C-alpha cells in the first residue's frame, strides 16, 4: 500500500509499506494492505511503519526498531485510508 506522512513542515515520508500501526484516539490500530476506507483522529504516541523492500532509506526523524520496522513520534493528527492509499497528517 502507498503511505504518505505529512507534517506542517512538509512531506515526511512517501512510499510503499506492508503495515502501519497508529495511536488512535481510542487506542492503537493497524492498517494492512487493502484496508477498508477509514478516517480517524490520532493522539500523542508513535507511528510504527513496516516498510516494504521497494522503499528507500527513511529520513532521520524515524527510529529503526528491528528489521524493516521504524517509529515516528507524533503529537496527534488525522489519518485517511482510501483505495489502498494511507494519508497521515501529523503534528
N, C-alpha and C positions, 0 to 999 in steps of 0.2 A: 504494500500500500504506500501511497505517496504521503509524506508528512511535511508540513511546514510549521515552523515555530517562529512567531514574530513578536518582537518587543517594541516599546516606544522608540528605541534607538535604531531599529531596523530588523532585517531578517537574521535570525539566529541559526536556523537550520532549514534545509530543504533537501529532501532525498527519500530514498526507499527505506522502509523499516518493516521488521517482522511483527513487532508488538510495541505498544505504548501503554505504560501504566501512569495514571493521573490521579492527583489528590482532589477528588471531587468534594463539593460542599457536604455531601452525606457519606463520605468515605472514599477509599481507594477503589478505582475500577480500571479495567484493562480493555484496550481496543486491539482486535486482531484483524487480519485480512478479511475483507468483505463484510465488515460490521454493519449492522442496521443503522439507518440515519439517526443522528443524535445531536442535541445541543445541551451543554451543561456548563455550569459555573465551576470554577476551580478555586481552591483555598490555598493557603500557605503550605508548602511542602516541596516535594521533588518530583519532577517528571523522570520516569525510568524509560529509556529508549533502547530497544534492542534493534540495532541496525542490521540491514542485510549486507551481503558481501559486496554489492554494487556501489554502496555508499562510500564516498571519500572520507578522509580524516575529518573529525569534528573539531569545531573551534575550542579554544582553551577554557571556555566557560563550562564545558562538560567535564565531569569527573568519571573516569573509567572505573567500573566496579569489577567486572570479570568478563572475559571473552569479548563478546560484541555488545555488552550492556554498558550504558552510560547514564549518569544522573545529571539533571539540571535543576538547581534550586529555584523556586519561584515564590512570589508573594501572593499570587492569585491570578485569575484570568478567566477565559472562556474557551471552550473547545466546540468545534463543529465537525461532524463526521457525515460525509455525503459522497456517494459514488466512489467508494474506496479511496477517498482523499480525506486527510485529517488536517484541519487548520487550527492551530493553537495560538491564541493571543494571550501574552503573559505580561505581568508587571515586573 
